[in-house]
């Protein structure tokens, strides 16, 4: 699983990144977490405000810092989607 935190490196971006790291560790998910600060790379996604959260190249959240429960649900949903895709 590939996870990206989109943003300029502000406190909100760092808080989202830390939450993602905590959730990935708790769920024991094999994931790479990347912080994307380059504006051109960020604009490649349909995002208007940061921070943004991208899971497996799908923008799943933007413009807010989701709480731990929401991040957990977003990652679980992506895992389920990934597993369904692997069966096809």
C-alpha positions as CSV (number, residue, x, y, z in Angstrom):
1,X,0.0,0.0,0.0
2,X,1.2,3.5,-0.9
3,X,0.2,6.4,1.3
4,X,1.0,10.1,0.6
5,X,0.4,13.1,2.7
6,X,0.1,16.2,0.5
7,X,1.0,19.6,1.9
8,X,3.7,22.2,2.4
9,X,5.0,20.7,5.6
10,X,2.8,22.7,8.0
11,X,1.8,21.6,11.5
12,X,-1.5,20.1,10.1
13,X,0.4,18.1,7.6
14,X,2.8,16.7,10.2
15,X,-0.2,15.9,12.5
16,X,-1.9,13.9,9.6
17,X,1.4,12.1,8.8
18,X,1.8,11.1,12.4
19,X,-1.7,9.8,12.7
20,X,-1.2,7.8,9.5
21,X,2.0,6.3,10.9
22,X,0.2,5.4,14.1
23,X,-2.7,3.7,12.3
24,X,-0.4,1.8,9.9
25,X,1.6,0.5,12.9
26,X,-1.5,-0.5,14.8
27,X,-3.1,-2.3,11.8
28,X,0.3,-3.9,11.0
29,X,-0.2,-2.8,7.3
30,X,2.7,-3.1,4.9
31,X,2.7,0.5,3.6
32,X,5.1,3.2,2.4
33,X,4.3,6.7,3.7
34,X,5.5,9.6,1.6
35,X,5.3,13.3,2.4
36,X,4.7,15.3,-0.8
37,X,5.6,18.9,-0.5
38,X,6.2,19.8,-4.2
39,X,3.3,22.0,-5.3
40,X,3.3,20.6,-8.9
41,X,3.1,17.1,-7.6
42,X,0.3,18.0,-5.2
43,X,-1.7,19.7,-8.0
44,X,-1.6,16.4,-9.9
45,X,-4.4,15.3,-7.6
46,X,-7.9,16.9,-7.5
47,X,-7.1,18.9,-4.3
48,X,-8.0,22.4,-3.5
49,X,-6.7,22.7,0.1
50,X,-4.1,20.8,2.1
51,X,-3.4,18.6,3.8
52,X,-4.5,15.8,1.6
53,X,-4.3,12.1,2.0
54,X,-3.8,9.8,-0.9
55,X,-4.0,6.0,-0.5
56,X,-3.0,3.9,-3.5
57,X,-3.1,6.9,-5.8
58,X,-6.7,7.8,-4.8
59,X,-7.3,11.1,-2.9
60,X,-9.4,10.0,0.0
61,X,-9.4,13.2,2.1
62,X,-8.4,16.9,1.7
63,X,-8.6,20.2,3.5
64,X,-8.8,18.8,7.0
65,X,-6.9,16.7,9.5
66,X,-9.1,13.6,10.0
67,X,-9.1,12.0,13.4
68,X,-7.6,8.6,14.1
69,X,-10.8,6.7,13.7
70,X,-11.4,8.3,10.3
71,X,-7.9,7.6,9.1
72,X,-8.3,4.0,10.3
73,X,-11.5,3.6,8.3
74,X,-10.0,5.2,5.1
75,X,-7.0,2.7,5.3
76,X,-9.3,-0.3,6.0
77,X,-11.5,0.7,3.1
78,X,-8.4,0.9,0.8
79,X,-7.2,-2.5,2.0
80,X,-10.6,-4.0,1.2
81,X,-10.7,-2.4,-2.2
82,X,-7.1,-3.6,-2.8
83,X,-8.1,-7.2,-1.9
84,X,-11.1,-7.1,-4.1
85,X,-8.9,-5.9,-7.0
86,X,-6.4,-8.7,-6.4
87,X,-9.1,-11.3,-6.9
88,X,-10.1,-10.1,-10.4
